[in-house]
């Protein structure tokens, strides 16, 4: 007998839950891609995407996942032989390097492990030693989806400014945009990448590169850029077709329009507050359970993301708990991606279209799974989570 029959719940850190309104918006016949409703809708989508990223600068839309966005961001500003410094706090910063190296870009990794955030002082040491300014860019990940670590992007801008170093600051916000507070312009970020499938609540396949005029000036001499990844036609098209260098991702755009409407109807500050409260509710439960058991959140409280939480159980217990939750109770948790051993970890995505009953339901299933598998845990976890929600 299984308790999983019924509506399943995907609690992985992306793709996130797709709202009914987004699905309804996408459930339509194919539109004309040359004139009419679709072409009239896209400029408003660009405007509202920039509202979420909190920028007055440029936004290019790509038919791509995050891997393509890494290439788009790097290729528009760099040339073969250029050097970048990549601070890493988990798996996804290495994605920047994996994309840069085949382009002929030299990469220097500054790895902070999988439990610590980027240390701006150590970054400053490396940049200060770069007296010839060979380092052209500092690509970072704001929230690492594998570790749940949130980095201080504004602190890195302060380091660059205090040293007078001209390197561009690039931020991967794929896991975090619309979930964790982010200020592209106020924090001095030159290039930001984001994607549709997490906080923006739309199916995977569409990505965004936001860039300022300082980054665009480097486009003048960038020799890595190719026709498809060139961001200029996408941000100043002379006709609609050039927004996407071909056929538009038609139904994704209708879904994205609905998702952005939901964000702005709720109010971005309220969206961010909702994510913060629900994250604290989950942490309260995990902390209570871990007081008398093996469960431990990977990241310290002051560097945790409001979008995803990675937790450690030890041995193969992470995999065993995930299996029980999915096949016995209908809740799919995230794998221990990039962690060692991966079987000891699991992750919970709490991003996008998520509310109290969803998070409290996931926590109830996790507690049931730990009890069924004889994993020891401390008392009061569900009460602690409910208390956080009750006090919101």
C-alpha positions in Angstrom: 0.0 0.0 0.0 1.3 3.5 -0.9 0.2 6.9 0.4 1.6 8.5 -2.7 -1.5 8.1 -4.9 -2.9 11.6 -5.4 -1.4 14.8 -6.6 2.4 14.5 -6.3 4.5 17.3 -4.9 7.9 18.3 -6.5 10.0 19.8 -3.7 13.3 19.8 -5.6 15.2 23.1 -6.1 14.0 23.6 -9.6 12.2 23.1 -11.8 9.8 24.6 -9.3 6.0 24.1 -9.0 4.2 25.6 -12.0 1.2 27.7 -11.0 -2.2 26.9 -12.5 -2.4 30.4 -13.9 0.9 29.8 -15.8 -0.3 26.5 -17.2 -3.6 28.0 -18.3 -1.7 30.9 -20.0 0.4 28.3 -21.9 -2.6 26.1 -22.9 -3.4 27.8 -26.2 -3.0 27.5 -29.9 0.3 28.6 -31.5 0.3 32.4 -32.1 1.6 34.5 -34.9 5.3 35.2 -34.3 5.5 38.2 -36.6 2.7 40.6 -35.6 -0.1 40.8 -33.1 -0.5 39.9 -29.4 2.8 38.1 -28.9 5.0 40.8 -30.4 3.1 43.5 -28.4 3.6 41.5 -25.2 7.3 41.0 -25.1 8.5 44.6 -24.4 6.3 44.5 -21.2 7.9 41.2 -20.2 11.4 42.7 -20.6 10.3 45.7 -18.4 8.9 43.5 -15.7 11.9 41.2 -15.7 14.1 44.2 -15.1 11.8 45.2 -12.2 12.5 41.8 -10.6 16.3 42.1 -11.1 16.0 45.7 -9.9 17.9 47.2 -12.8 17.4 50.0 -15.3 19.8 48.5 -17.7 19.5 45.9 -20.5 17.8 42.5 -20.6 18.4 39.9 -23.3 16.2 36.8 -23.6 17.6 33.4 -24.7 16.0 30.1 -25.5 18.4 28.3 -23.2 19.0 26.7 -19.8 21.6 28.0 -17.4 24.5 26.4 -19.2 23.8 28.5 -22.2 23.5 31.6 -20.1 27.0 31.1 -18.7 28.3 31.0 -22.3 26.2 34.1 -23.3 27.4 36.2 -20.4 31.1 35.2 -20.9 31.2 35.4 -24.6 29.9 39.0 -24.8 32.6 40.4 -22.7 35.7 38.3 -23.1 38.3 37.2 -25.7 40.5 34.1 -25.9 43.4 34.6 -23.5 41.5 36.7 -21.0 41.6 35.6 -17.4 38.7 35.3 -14.9 38.7 34.7 -11.1 35.9 32.4 -10.0 35.2 32.1 -6.2 33.3 28.8 -5.6 31.0 27.7 -2.7 29.7 24.5 -4.2 29.1 22.9 -7.5 27.7 25.6 -9.7 30.6 28.1 -9.7 32.6 25.4 -11.5 30.0 25.7 -14.2 31.4 29.1 -15.0 34.8 27.6 -15.4 33.5 24.6 -17.5 32.0 27.1 -19.9 34.9 29.5 -20.0 37.8 27.1 -20.6 36.6 25.8 -24.1 36.3 29.5 -25.1 40.0 29.9 -24.5 39.5 31.9 -21.3 42.0 31.3 -18.5 40.2 30.4 -15.2 41.5 30.8 -11.6 39.4 29.1 -9.0 39.2 30.2 -5.4 37.4 27.4 -3.8 35.8 28.0 -0.4 34.5 24.4 0.0 30.8 23.4 0.4 30.0 24.9 3.8 31.4 28.4 3.7 30.5 31.5 1.8 32.9 33.5 -0.3 35.4 35.4 1.9 35.8 38.9 0.4 39.1 39.3 2.1 40.6 36.3 0.3 39.2 37.6 -3.0 40.8 41.0 -2.3 44.2 39.4 -1.8 44.1 37.8 -5.2 42.8 40.9 -6.9 45.4 43.1 -5.2 48.1 40.9 -6.6 46.8 41.3 -10.1 48.6 44.6 -10.6 48.4 44.2 -14.4 44.7 43.7 -14.3 44.8 40.5 -16.3 41.6 39.4 -14.5 38.8 40.7 -16.6 35.8 39.4 -14.7 34.7 37.9 -11.4 31.9 35.4 -12.1 30.2 34.3 -8.9 27.1 32.4 -7.9 24.7 34.3 -5.6 22.9 31.1 -4.4 24.5 27.8 -5.0 21.7 25.3 -5.5 23.8 22.3 -4.4 24.9 23.7 -1.0 22.2 26.2 -0.2 24.8 28.9 0.4 24.0 32.6 -0.3 27.0 34.8 -1.0 27.4 38.5 -0.3 27.5 40.1 -3.8 27.6 43.7 -2.6 30.7 42.9 -0.5 32.5 41.8 -3.7 31.7 45.0 -5.4 33.1 46.9 -2.5 36.3 44.9 -2.8 36.6 45.8 -6.5 35.9 49.5 -5.9 38.3 49.8 -3.0 41.1 48.3 -5.0 40.2 50.2 -8.1 40.2 46.9 -10.0 38.3 47.1 -13.4 37.1 43.5 -13.5 33.4 43.1 -14.2 31.2 41.5 -11.5 29.0 38.7 -12.9 26.3 37.1 -10.7 24.5 33.8 -11.4 21.0 34.3 -9.9 19.4 31.3 -11.5 18.4 29.8 -8.2 17.6 33.0 -6.4 15.9 35.6 -8.6 12.5 36.3 -7.1 13.3 34.3 -3.9 16.3 36.0 -2.2 16.6 39.8 -2.2 18.8 41.0 -5.0 19.7 44.5 -6.3 21.6 44.5 -9.5 22.1 48.2 -9.8 22.4 49.1 -6.1 24.9 46.3 -5.6 27.0 47.3 -8.6 26.6 44.0 -10.6 27.6 44.3 -14.2 26.1 41.1 -15.6 23.3 38.9 -14.1 22.0 35.6 -15.4 18.6 34.1 -14.5 16.3 31.4 -15.8 12.6 30.7 -16.0 12.3 27.5 -14.0 12.8 28.5 -10.4 11.6 31.7 -8.7 10.0 32.8 -12.0 7.7 29.8 -11.9 7.8 29.0 -15.7 8.9 25.7 -17.3 12.6 25.4 -18.1 13.9 26.6 -21.4 14.1 30.4 -21.3 17.0 32.4 -19.8 17.9 36.0 -19.2 21.1 38.0 -19.3 20.9 41.5 -17.7 23.9 43.7 -18.4 24.9 47.4 -17.9 26.6 49.8 -20.2 30.0 49.0 -18.7 29.6 45.4 -19.7 28.3 46.4 -23.1 31.5 48.5 -23.6 33.5 45.2 -23.4 31.3 43.8 -26.1 33.1 46.1 -28.5 36.3 44.0 -28.3 34.9 40.6 -27.2 36.1 37.9 -29.6 34.4 35.0 -28.0 30.9 36.2 -29.0 29.1 34.4 -31.8 26.1 35.3 -33.8 23.6 33.4 -31.6 24.9 34.6 -28.2 25.3 38.2 -29.2 23.2 40.2 -26.8 23.0 43.4 -28.7 20.4 42.3 -31.3 18.3 40.9 -28.5 18.1 44.2 -26.6 17.8 46.6 -29.5 16.0 44.6 -32.2 14.9 46.3 -35.4 12.2 43.7 -35.7 10.6 41.1 -33.3 12.3 38.1 -34.8 15.7 39.3 -33.6 14.7 39.3 -29.9 15.3 35.5 -30.1 17.5 35.1 -33.1 14.7 33.1 -34.7 11.4 31.7 -33.6 10.3 32.9 -30.2 9.6 30.5 -27.3 5.9 31.3 -27.8 4.2 29.4 -25.1 6.9 30.0 -22.5 6.4 33.8 -23.1 2.7 33.5 -22.3 3.5 31.5 -19.2 6.2 34.0 -18.2 3.8 36.9 -18.6 1.4 35.2 -16.2 4.2 34.5 -13.7 5.4 38.1 -13.8 1.8 39.3 -13.3 1.6 37.0 -10.2 4.8 38.4 -8.8 3.9 42.1 -9.3 0.3 41.6 -8.1 1.6 40.2 -4.8 4.4 42.8 -4.8 8.1 41.8 -5.0 8.8 42.8 -1.4 6.0 40.5 -0.2 7.2 37.7 -2.4 10.6 38.0 -0.8 9.1 38.2 2.7 7.1 35.1 2.0 10.2 33.1 0.9 12.1 34.3 4.0 9.3 33.2 6.4 8.8 29.8 4.8 12.6 29.2 4.8 12.7 30.1 8.5 9.8 27.6 9.1 11.7 24.8 7.5 14.9 25.7 9.3 13.1 25.7 12.6 11.9 22.2 12.0 15.3 20.9 10.9 17.0 22.5 13.8 14.6 20.9 16.3 15.0 17.5 14.7 18.8 17.8 14.6 19.0 18.6 18.3 18.6 14.9 19.0 19.5 13.2 15.7 21.8 13.3 12.7 20.0 15.9 10.6 22.0 19.0 10.0 21.6 21.9 7.6 24.6 22.3 5.5 24.9 26.2 5.7 25.2 28.4 8.7 22.1 30.5 9.3 23.6 33.8 8.2 24.5 32.5 4.7 21.4 30.3 4.0 19.3 30.9 0.9 15.6 31.5 1.1 15.2 29.4 -2.0 16.8 26.0 -1.2 18.1 24.1 1.8 20.6 21.3 1.7 20.7 18.9 4.7 23.0 16.1 5.8 21.8 12.8 7.4 24.9 10.6 7.0 25.7 7.3 5.3 23.0 6.5 2.8 20.2 8.0 4.9 19.7 10.9 2.5 18.9 8.6 -0.4 16.7 6.3 1.8 14.7 9.3 3.1 14.2 10.6 -0.4 13.0 7.2 -1.7 10.5 6.8 1.2 9.1 10.3 0.7 8.7 9.9 -3.0 7.3 6.4 -3.3 5.5 6.2 0.0 4.1 9.7 0.4 4.3 11.4 -3.0 6.9 14.1 -2.2 10.0 14.3 -4.3 13.0 15.8 -2.5 16.2 17.0 -4.3 19.3 14.7 -4.5 22.5 15.5 -2.7 23.9 17.2 -5.9 27.7 17.7 -5.8 28.0 16.7 -2.1 30.1 13.8 -0.8 28.8 11.3 -0.4 25.7 12.4 -2.2 23.7 9.6 -0.6 24.1 11.3 2.8 22.3 14.5 1.7 19.0 15.7 0.5 17.7 19.1 -0.6 14.4 20.9 -0.3 13.4 23.6 -2.8 11.1 26.3 -1.3 11.1 28.6 -4.3 8.5 30.3 -6.5 4.9 29.1 -6.2 5.1 27.9 -2.6 3.1 28.6 0.5 2.7 27.5 4.1 0.6 24.4 3.6 3.1 23.2 1.0 6.1 23.6 3.3 4.3 22.3 6.3 3.2 19.3 4.3 6.7 18.6 3.1 7.9 18.8 6.7 5.2 16.4 7.9 6.2 13.9 5.2 9.9 14.2 6.1 9.1 13.5 9.8 7.0 10.5 8.8 9.9 9.2 6.7 12.4 9.6 9.5 10.1 7.7 11.8 9.5 5.0 9.3 13.2 4.5 8.7 14.1 4.7 12.4 16.2 7.8 11.9 16.4 9.5 15.3 15.2 13.1 15.6 14.5 15.6 18.3 10.9 16.6 19.2 9.0 19.6 18.3 10.0 20.2 14.7 6.5 20.6 13.3 5.5 22.8 16.2 8.5 25.0 15.6 7.7 25.4 11.9 4.0 26.1 12.7 5.1 28.8 15.2 7.1 30.6 12.6 4.2 30.6 10.2 1.8 31.6 12.9 3.9 34.6 13.8 4.2 35.9 10.2 
